[in-house]
Amino acid sequence: MASVKRVNEVVREIDRPENDHGAFVSEAVRRELDRRRRVELRRSLRHPHPECARLADQGIEQWARGLPEEDAGALVGSSAGRAVRWVPGEGWAEDGREAFVTPI
């Protein structure tokens, strides 16, 4: 019964400044989920999975040397995409310059 009383107290606190309870609760939940994801990311960075740590210790060059000797260029066909660039406030836009190629 104590938990119901606490919930009622919280709802009364929400009632004072807010008219749209659903929006208030949705925003609060979204913020809490974001906070928890950031906490989990920090934990993961402090204590990486052993395989990730081993790969990081190995270094990218050594890792790349361990890949099979095949034509890596054939894996991604740059002619199958188009050049795009990020425009702040607008998003991705086609770009005449060579920038980033993404598949269509």
N, CA, C and O atoms as a DFTB+ gen file, in Angstrom:
416 C
 N C O
     1  1       0.826      -1.199       0.000
     2  2       0.000       0.000       0.000
     3  2       0.866       1.256       0.000
     4  3       0.453       2.305      -0.497
     5  1       2.078       1.141       0.566
     6  2       2.969       2.294       0.617
     7  2       3.370       2.740      -0.780
     8  3       3.507       3.937      -1.032
     9  1       3.563       1.771      -1.710
    10  2       3.960       2.137      -3.070
    11  2       2.839       2.889      -3.792
    12  3       3.118       3.803      -4.568
    13  1       1.589       2.524      -3.554
    14  2       0.454       3.221      -4.162
    15  2       0.409       4.658      -3.654
    16  3       0.139       5.586      -4.417
    17  1       0.674       4.833      -2.372
    18  2       0.680       6.175      -1.786
    19  2       1.776       7.022      -2.435
    20  3       1.556       8.196      -2.735
    21  1       2.960       6.428      -2.653
    22  2       4.054       7.170      -3.294
    23  2       3.689       7.551      -4.720
    24  3       3.966       8.668      -5.158
    25  1       3.064       6.624      -5.449
    26  2       2.658       6.910      -6.826
    27  2       1.649       8.053      -6.839
    28  3       1.746       8.952      -7.675
    29  1       0.690       8.030      -5.931
    30  2      -0.302       9.107      -5.862
    31  2       0.362      10.447      -5.557
    32  3      -0.038      11.475      -6.103
    33  1       1.363      10.442      -4.697
    34  2       2.079      11.679      -4.387
    35  2       2.802      12.205      -5.624
    36  3       2.800      13.409      -5.880
    37  1       3.411      11.317      -6.384
    38  2       4.115      11.723      -7.602
    39  2       3.126      12.281      -8.617
    40  3       3.403      13.296      -9.255
    41  1       1.976      11.631      -8.773
    42  2       0.963      12.113      -9.711
    43  2       0.479      13.501      -9.305
    44  3       0.277      14.355     -10.168
    45  1       0.291      13.740      -8.018
    46  2      -0.113      15.076      -7.553
    47  2       0.962      16.107      -7.887
    48  3       0.646      17.239      -8.252
    49  1       2.226      15.720      -7.764
    50  2       3.308      16.642      -8.107
    51  2       3.293      16.957      -9.601
    52  3       3.574      18.089      -9.996
    53  1       2.970      15.974     -10.428
    54  2       2.885      16.194     -11.878
    55  2       1.693      17.094     -12.185
    56  3       1.777      17.955     -13.061
    57  1       0.585      16.903     -11.471
    58  2      -0.636      17.663     -11.721
    59  2      -0.442      19.166     -11.547
    60  3      -1.053      19.957     -12.265
    61  1       0.387      19.556     -10.618
    62  2       0.541      20.986     -10.328
    63  2       0.977      21.778     -11.559
    64  3       0.258      22.688     -11.970
    65  1       2.150      21.460     -12.175
    66  2       2.595      22.301     -13.291
    67  2       2.191      21.785     -14.682
    68  3       2.315      22.526     -15.657
    69  1       1.719      20.558     -14.801
    70  2       1.510      19.942     -16.120
    71  2       0.047      19.650     -16.402
    72  3      -0.682      19.162     -15.538
    73  1      -0.368      19.955     -17.618
    74  2      -1.722      19.591     -18.053
    75  2      -1.714      18.296     -18.848
    76  3      -2.650      17.502     -18.763
    77  1      -0.640      18.081     -19.632
    78  2      -0.546      16.903     -20.486
    79  2       0.302      15.837     -19.790
    80  3       1.516      15.771     -19.985
    81  1      -0.346      15.016     -18.988
    82  2       0.376      14.006     -18.210
    83  2       1.109      13.012     -19.092
    84  3       2.242      12.628     -18.798
    85  1       0.463      12.593     -20.175
    86  2       1.072      11.603     -21.068
    87  2       2.376      12.099     -21.661
    88  3       3.365      11.366     -21.696
    89  1       2.384      13.356     -22.132
    90  2       3.604      13.918     -22.713
    91  2       4.693      14.033     -21.650
    92  3       5.865      13.764     -21.914
    93  1       4.293      14.432     -20.457
    94  2       5.260      14.572     -19.367
    95  2       5.895      13.227     -19.024
    96  3       7.114      13.126     -18.881
    97  1       5.066      12.201     -18.895
    98  2       5.564      10.866     -18.552
    99  2       6.415      10.318     -19.690
   100  3       7.470       9.736     -19.442
   101  1       5.968      10.497     -20.948
   102  2       6.747      10.018     -22.089
   103  2       8.127      10.655     -22.121
   104  3       9.126       9.964     -22.320
   105  1       8.190      11.963     -21.926
   106  2       9.479      12.655     -21.929
   107  2      10.364      12.171     -20.779
   108  3      11.563      11.957     -20.960
   109  1       9.772      12.001     -19.605
   110  2      10.543      11.531     -18.452
   111  2      11.097      10.129     -18.690
   112  3      12.252       9.853     -18.366
   113  1      10.289       9.259     -19.247
   114  2      10.734       7.890     -19.521
   115  2      11.823       7.894     -20.585
   116  3      12.822       7.188     -20.451
   117  1      11.637       8.689     -21.647
   118  2      12.638       8.780     -22.701
   119  2      13.980       9.268     -22.136
   120  3      15.032       8.720     -22.464
   121  1      13.935      10.292     -21.294
   122  2      15.170      10.799     -20.675
   123  2      15.838       9.744     -19.802
   124  3      17.061       9.607     -19.805
   125  1      15.036       9.009     -19.063
   126  2      15.601       7.966     -18.196
   127  2      16.225       6.852     -19.015
   128  3      17.299       6.359     -18.672
   129  1      15.569       6.450     -20.090
   130  2      16.142       5.408     -20.950
   131  2      17.445       5.889     -21.587
   132  3      18.408       5.128     -21.669
   133  1      17.484       7.142     -22.037
   134  2      18.728       7.709     -22.579
   135  2      19.824       7.710     -21.530
   136  3      20.969       7.361     -21.818
   137  1      19.474       8.103     -20.308
   138  2      20.455       8.132     -19.217
   139  2      21.004       6.732     -18.965
   140  3      22.211       6.549     -18.804
   141  1      20.117       5.752     -18.932
   142  2      20.559       4.379     -18.681
   143  2      21.447       3.857     -19.809
   144  3      22.404       3.129     -19.550
   145  1      21.140       4.222     -21.068
   146  2      21.998       3.822     -22.188
   147  2      23.389       4.445     -22.053
   148  3      24.396       3.785     -22.311
   149  1      23.442       5.717     -21.648
   150  2      24.748       6.366     -21.460
   151  2      25.539       5.688     -20.342
   152  3      26.745       5.480     -20.468
   153  1      24.858       5.346     -19.250
   154  2      25.513       4.650     -18.137
   155  2      26.058       3.302     -18.615
   156  3      27.190       2.942     -18.292
   157  1      25.265       2.564     -19.376
   158  2      25.690       1.251     -19.883
   159  2      26.847       1.400     -20.864
   160  3      27.768       0.582     -20.863
   161  1      26.810       2.434     -21.700
   162  2      27.916       2.671     -22.628
   163  2      29.203       2.963     -21.862
   164  3      30.259       2.416     -22.181
   165  1      29.112       3.826     -20.849
   166  2      30.308       4.120     -20.037
   167  2      30.842       2.849     -19.376
   168  3      32.052       2.626     -19.343
   169  1      29.939       2.014     -18.850
   170  2      30.352       0.761     -18.216
   171  2      31.041      -0.140     -19.237
   172  3      32.069      -0.751     -18.945
   173  1      30.474      -0.216     -20.419
   174  2      31.039      -1.050     -21.463
   175  2      32.418      -0.551     -21.893
   176  3      33.311      -1.354     -22.162
   177  1      32.593       0.760     -21.958
   178  2      33.896       1.318     -22.330
   179  2      34.941       1.071     -21.249
   180  3      36.114       0.847     -21.549
   181  1      34.509       1.112     -19.992
   182  2      35.446       0.844     -18.886
   183  2      35.804      -0.633     -18.798
   184  3      36.919      -0.984     -18.413
   185  1      34.861      -1.495     -19.153
   186  2      35.050      -2.946     -19.045
   187  2      34.628      -3.603     -20.363
   188  3      33.581      -4.247     -20.415
   189  1      35.417      -3.452     -21.418
   190  2      35.015      -4.010     -22.719
   191  2      34.999      -5.529     -22.702
   192  3      35.649      -6.170     -21.876
   193  1      34.247      -6.079     -23.623
   194  2      34.200      -7.525     -23.811
   195  2      35.620      -7.991     -24.140
   196  3      36.330      -7.304     -24.874
   197  1      36.047      -9.132     -23.619
   198  2      37.423      -9.603     -23.850
   199  2      37.827      -9.659     -25.321
   200  3      38.963      -9.325     -25.658
   201  1      36.920     -10.074     -26.199
   202  2      37.265     -10.141     -27.620
   203  2      37.505      -8.748     -28.193
   204  3      38.397      -8.568     -29.022
   205  1      36.725      -7.766     -27.765
   206  2      36.917      -6.386     -28.237
   207  2      38.234      -5.833     -27.725
   208  3      38.967      -5.174     -28.463
   209  1      38.532      -6.098     -26.465
   210  2      39.785      -5.608     -25.889
   211  2      40.978      -6.225     -26.613
   212  3      41.965      -5.539     -26.879
   213  1      40.893      -7.513     -26.931
   214  2      41.976      -8.183     -27.641
   215  2      42.172      -7.562     -29.022
   216  3      43.305      -7.335     -29.446
   217  1      41.091      -7.293     -29.714
   218  2      41.165      -6.674     -31.030
   219  2      41.765      -5.272     -30.935
   220  3      42.588      -4.898     -31.771
   221  1      41.369      -4.502     -29.942
   222  2      41.914      -3.155     -29.762
   223  2      43.408      -3.213     -29.460
   224  3      44.179      -2.399     -29.969
   225  1      43.815      -4.168     -28.639
   226  2      45.234      -4.321     -28.310
   227  2      46.036      -4.746     -29.531
   228  3      47.198      -4.371     -29.685
   229  1      45.416      -5.517     -30.381
   230  2      46.085      -6.044     -31.565
   231  2      46.437      -4.914     -32.529
   232  3      47.490      -4.960     -33.163
   233  1      45.600      -3.925     -32.649
   234  2      45.849      -2.825     -33.569
   235  2      45.230      -3.090     -34.920
   236  3      45.137      -4.237     -35.359
   237  1      44.809      -2.035     -35.575
   238  2      44.093      -2.165     -36.840
   239  2      44.979      -2.720     -37.954
   240  3      44.517      -3.502     -38.785
   241  1      46.267      -2.313     -37.972
   242  2      47.139      -2.810     -39.040
   243  2      47.326      -4.320     -38.957
   244  3      47.233      -5.029     -39.959
   245  1      47.592      -4.798     -37.742
   246  2      47.784      -6.237     -37.565
   247  2      46.493      -6.979     -37.892
   248  3      46.526      -8.048     -38.502
   249  1      45.367      -6.420     -37.492
   250  2      44.082      -7.040     -37.783
   251  2      43.882      -7.114     -39.299
   252  3      43.468      -8.149     -39.820
   253  1      44.174      -6.019     -40.005
   254  2      43.992      -5.987     -41.457
   255  2      44.911      -6.991     -42.146
   256  3      44.522      -7.611     -43.135
   257  1      46.133      -7.154     -41.627
   258  2      47.058      -8.133     -42.220
   259  2      46.530      -9.551     -42.057
   260  3      46.880     -10.433     -42.841
   261  1      45.705      -9.778     -41.063
   262  2      45.156     -11.109     -40.829
   263  2      43.953     -11.447     -41.694
   264  3      43.470     -12.578     -41.661
   265  1      43.463     -10.486     -42.468
   266  2      42.316     -10.747     -43.340
   267  2      42.739     -11.594     -44.526
   268  3      43.911     -11.576     -44.904
   269  1      41.815     -12.337     -45.121
   270  2      42.151     -13.149     -46.294
   271  2      42.636     -12.262     -47.439
   272  3      42.189     -11.126     -47.599
   273  1      43.545     -12.798     -48.218
   274  2      44.082     -12.040     -49.347
   275  2      43.142     -12.197     -50.533
   276  3      43.299     -13.101     -51.354
   277  1      42.185     -11.323     -50.606
   278  2      41.255     -11.309     -51.723
   279  2      41.083      -9.861     -52.136
   280  3      41.535      -8.953     -51.438
   281  1      40.455      -9.649     -53.225
   282  2      40.279      -8.303     -53.746
   283  2      39.228      -7.572     -52.911
   284  3      38.029      -7.740     -53.133
   285  1      39.680      -6.759     -51.953
   286  2      38.749      -6.033     -51.089
   287  2      37.933      -5.025     -51.889
   288  3      36.793      -4.731     -51.531
   289  1      38.498      -4.498     -52.956
   290  2      37.773      -3.554     -53.795
   291  2      36.542      -4.166     -54.422
   292  3      35.571      -3.466     -54.709
   293  1      36.574      -5.475     -54.639
   294  2      35.427      -6.143     -55.249
   295  2      34.281      -6.315     -54.257
   296  3      33.146      -6.569     -54.659
   297  1      34.572      -6.178     -52.963
   298  2      33.524      -6.331     -51.960
   299  2      32.527      -5.177     -52.008
   300  3      31.337      -5.373     -51.762
   301  1      33.008      -3.978     -52.322
   302  2      32.156      -2.797     -52.369
   303  2      32.351      -2.134     -53.718
   304  3      33.455      -1.696     -54.043
   305  1      31.317      -2.057     -54.485
   306  2      31.398      -1.403     -55.786
   307  2      31.056       0.072     -55.657
   308  3      29.885       0.421     -55.510
   309  1      32.059       0.944     -55.710
   310  2      31.804       2.368     -55.538
   311  2      30.955       2.934     -56.666
   312  3      30.318       3.972     -56.490
   313  1      30.930       2.280     -57.814
   314  2      30.103       2.778     -58.914
   315  2      28.620       2.492     -58.673
   316  3      27.769       3.013     -59.393
   317  1      28.305       1.676     -57.677
   318  2      26.917       1.320     -57.400
   319  2      26.251       2.314     -56.461
   320  3      25.112       2.104     -56.045
   321  1      26.943       3.385     -56.127
   322  2      26.368       4.359     -55.196
   323  2      26.454       5.758     -55.751
   324  3      26.686       5.949     -56.945
   325  1      26.270       6.723     -54.900
   326  2      26.393       8.117     -55.309
   327  2      27.065       8.889     -54.185
   328  3      26.930       8.537     -53.013
   329  1      27.782       9.931     -54.541
   330  2      28.482      10.750     -53.551
   331  2      27.466      11.613     -52.809
   332  3      26.607      12.245     -53.423
   333  1      27.574      11.632     -51.497
   334  2      26.690      12.447     -50.668
   335  2      27.519      13.157     -49.615
   336  3      28.652      12.765     -49.334
   337  1      26.950      14.203     -49.036
   338  2      27.598      14.902     -47.927
   339  2      26.523      15.345     -46.957
   340  3      25.356      15.484     -47.323
   341  1      26.925      15.563     -45.722
   342  2      26.002      15.988     -44.682
   343  2      25.893      17.507     -44.709
   344  3      26.910      18.200     -44.667
   345  1      24.684      18.028     -44.776
   346  2      24.438      19.466     -44.736
   347  2      23.714      19.764     -43.425
   348  3      22.569      19.349     -43.243
   349  1      24.378      20.488     -42.501
   350  2      23.736      20.788     -41.218
   351  2      22.363      21.449     -41.414
   352  3      22.216      22.387     -42.197
   353  1      21.387      20.949     -40.704
   354  2      20.037      21.479     -40.785
   355  2      19.204      20.910     -41.928
   356  3      17.986      21.086     -41.961
   357  1      19.866      20.223     -42.873
   358  2      19.138      19.664     -44.015
   359  2      19.240      18.152     -44.089
   360  3      18.278      17.481     -44.464
   361  1      20.398      17.609     -43.734
   362  2      20.595      16.161     -43.823
   363  2      21.539      15.809     -44.950
   364  3      22.379      16.623     -45.333
   365  1      21.415      14.607     -45.487
   366  2      22.284      14.140     -46.554
   367  2      21.863      14.756     -47.883
   368  3      20.675      14.822     -48.201
   369  1      22.857      15.209     -48.659
   370  2      22.598      15.790     -49.977
   371  2      23.606      15.236     -50.960
   372  3      24.737      14.921     -50.588
   373  1      23.197      15.115     -52.224
   374  2      24.134      14.651     -53.234
   375  2      25.254      15.665     -53.363
   376  3      25.055      16.870     -53.210
   377  1      26.439      15.142     -53.648
   378  2      27.620      15.981     -53.689
   379  2      28.413      15.656     -54.941
   380  3      28.643      14.486     -55.247
   381  1      28.830      16.676     -55.663
   382  2      29.635      16.462     -56.852
   383  2      31.055      16.059     -56.502
   384  3      31.738      15.427     -57.308
   385  1      31.510      16.423     -55.298
   386  2      32.859      16.058     -54.881
   387  2      32.880      14.598     -54.470
   388  3      31.844      14.012     -54.155
   389  1      34.077      14.016     -54.476
   390  2      34.195      12.664     -53.937
   391  2      34.209      12.773     -52.429
   392  3      35.124      13.363     -51.855
   393  1      33.230      12.225     -51.799
   394  2      33.148      12.301     -50.351
   395  2      32.894      10.917     -49.806
   396  3      33.831      10.160     -49.554
   397  1      31.674      10.596     -49.631
   398  2      31.258       9.330     -49.067
   399  2      30.329       8.692     -50.081
   400  3      29.420       9.350     -50.587
   401  1      30.537       7.458     -50.377
   402  2      29.701       6.777     -51.358
   403  2      28.782       5.818     -50.616
   404  3      29.239       5.008     -49.809
   405  1      27.515       5.908     -50.886
   406  2      26.545       5.036     -50.248
   407  2      25.738       4.315     -51.317
   408  3      25.441       4.903     -52.357
   409  1      25.379       3.071     -51.092
   410  2      24.557       2.356     -52.077
   411  2      23.207       3.010     -52.250
   412  3      22.667       3.591     -51.309
   413  1      22.670       2.921     -53.423
   414  2      21.344       3.506     -53.700
   415  2      20.277       2.570     -53.182
   416  3      19.088       2.861     -53.308
